[in-house]
Amino acid sequence: MAPLTRTQHWHKARRMTALLLLLWLLTGFCAAFFARELAGLSVFGWPLSFYLAAQGASLVYLGIIAFYAWRMRRLDRAARQQPEPRA
């Protein structure tokens, strides 16, 4: 990754955070909003909505956290490579 200025780092981090928060919101909202429709489908005798609320959303949240940590590490390294301007 090419070196980033402080402004570029801030814009990329803010855009990524906004997208991941949107994914988090959609995951939580969709699991609750479509729970009634998904209750008709069953997995091992339990409604699919139960699995999505209990397990699926949690796995998505863990994926969001893992992606955020991985991507921010890369962005921070790229920003560290950029020399600071001297006054």
Beta strands, then each sheet from edge to edge (+ up, - down):
strand 1: 42-43
strand 2: 46-47
sheet 1: 1+ 2-
end
